[in-house]
């Protein structure tokens, strides 16, 4: 992390002798504007964050450096040290959570956050049961966090990708491993793969339809071209029957004859022949 202050050296001591009691202006994260006395003139980098301890304080606070001023101040700085980016982000997220709780927005759950200290912005992703307009809250938070605050609501699929997990197949979630874009998935896609189970049995950890239903669809479409469709009438060595069941992956289909007997035929079988007589 870059340093946000440094001494100017002995050559500059005489030049700054008259400014030995300059004021350091800061914005307290979670609070407001403050001004403190500093004995030694320091080269400050505005916009950086630090941990400050001053006279009269029971514990240090995290501040955003604003700059040096010749305006009077009352409290003197005891210590000012750099603070990690992770700590600043964690503090800001905790403050945001407190504001959400105060506003009664209990259905909102923060997923992750990104703090850009160069631009001065905090981006937060969240999930919620309904849509929220958080523009007014973002404006209020910007005044106490001293950075621009942006909220973005994400869906259940994006949330699952963020936290990761193991799917019902026993492998790590596809959306976490290799899916760059999460496609839209409908029950019609499942029906094209001859999956007629209840939606909850075709859902992943996110509670939505499995992503694999979408990217595996082209395989089913290609294999299905070689098989008769359900309900088609086919003629085999045993006679004419109706196709009542397909297994696309195994390349087999079940035929039911007029005497209610059934037979499973395979595309790979050379002994059994069939042809479609009516769809």
Number of C-alpha atoms within 10 A of each C-alpha: 8 7 13 18 17 11 12 13 7 8 8 11 15 9 10 15 12 10 16 15 20 22 26 25 22 23 21 21 21 19 14 13 15 15 22 24 24 21 16 16 22 18 13 17 17 16 20 21 26 24 18 22 18 18 13 8 11 8 8 14 16 23 28 24 21 19 16 21 16 12 13 13 17 10 16 18 17 15 13 18 13 17 17 11 15 11 11 20 17 13 15 21 19 12 17 20 17 12 15 18 13 10 10 10 13 12 13 18 15 20 16 14 16 14 20 13 15 9 10 14 17 22 15 18 18 19 18 16 11 8 9 12 10 15 12 9 16 18 14 14 20 17 17 17 27 22 23 17 22 19 18 13 21 14 14 17 20 20 18 18 18 13 11 16 17 13 15 13 8 8 10 13 23 18 21 17 11 8 14 9 8 13 12 9 16 14 15 11 16 20 12 14 21 15 14 13 11 9 15 11 11 18 16 19 17 16 14 16 22 25 20 15 21 17 12 12 14 12 12 15 13 11 14 18 10 11 17 19 17 16 14 15 21 20 17 17 9 11 10 19 24 23 24 15 17 21 16 19 11 11 15 18 20 18 25 18 19 10 7 8 9 15 14 13 18 18 14 10 9 7 8 12 13 15 11 16 12 11 12
